Every structure is written in structure tokens, then in C-alpha cells.
Amino acid sequence: MSPILGEHLRLRDKQALEKNNAIYIYLGPKNVYVGQTKHFFSRHKEHVQESNHRYINGSYTKVIVAFGILINQLSLDDIEKNS
């Protein structure tokens, strides 16, 4: 799977994902991974480029990204603490 480029996103949303907090969930038939970042596109690209990442071997087939005014440092800390 290639990195998400965001061509289908509104400019405002793309800019938010480039610069703001986000919580992301990788989904696969048998696997789930929850992560958090302040720069989603950069972090997703890092994940995809890791040779052992499950996107490469097909364990993850989708990603869901939550971002916006309700996703703040407290949200990120909560994800980190409970993951």
C-alpha cells in the first residue's frame, strides 16, 4: 500500500493533517493498530516505509484518521497511556 497523499481531501483538512494532532487506526482482517501523531502524513509515510510494517505484508488494509478541535494533547496522551 502506498502512502496516503490526500488528493481527495479539502485543502483545510489536508493542512490540518499535516500540522495538527491526529489519532489513526490501521485495520486489517485480524489486526488493529492505534497510533497518535502531530503530523499524520509524515508518520504514515514512515510506517509504510518500514520493511516490517504490516501495511507491507498486507495485515492492514485500511486506515481511519480522527482529527479536529476535539483531538488535542490530552487525547494523544490518553491513547499513548492506554495502548
N, C-alpha and C positions, 0 to 999 in steps of 0.2 A: 504494500500500500504506500502511496506517495504522500508527502506532506500535504496538509490542508493549506490551500493558498487563499481561500476566502473570496474568490471571484464572485460568488453568488451572494455575498453579504453587502448590506448597505455600508457606505463609507463610514458612517458613525459607529456601526458595530465592529467593523474591521479595525478601526482605530482603537476602540475600547479593548479589543482582544490583544492588540499589540502593546498596550501600555498599562492596562489595569488588571486587577485581581480576577482570577477565574478558577473555578473548580471544574475538573474534567473527569469523565468516566469512560474508560475503554471497556467495550463489551465484546464478548465472544460467546460461542456456543456453550463453553464450560468455564470461562474465566471472566473475572471482573477486576478492574484496577481503578482506584480512585486517586487522583492527584490534585495538586494545587500549585498555582504559579501566578506570577505577576506579569508574565509575558507569554501568553499561550502559544502563539505561532512559533516562537523560538524554542520553547520547551517541547512542543510536539515534534518539531524537526529533529531535536536531539534524540528523542525517544525512537523515532523512525530510523535514524542513522545508527543506533546501537545494534551491533550484529546479533546480540542475543535477545533483542526485544521481540515480544510476542506478535507485534504487527508484522514483522518479517516472516515468522513461521506460521502465520495465519490464526493464532489463538485469539486475536482481537480483530474484529471486522468492522466495528463502528466506534465512534466517539461522540459523547454528549458533552456539551460545554455550557456551564452556567456562569453568567457574568452580569454585572449591572450594579445598581446602587446598594443592593442588599448583600452583595458579596464583598466583604471588607476583611481587614486583617483578623478580626475575631473569627470570621468564618473559616479563613485559612488555617488559623491556629487550631480550631476545633477539628478540622479534617486531619491535620497532622497528628493531633493527640489521639484521635480515635481510629486511625488507620493501622 
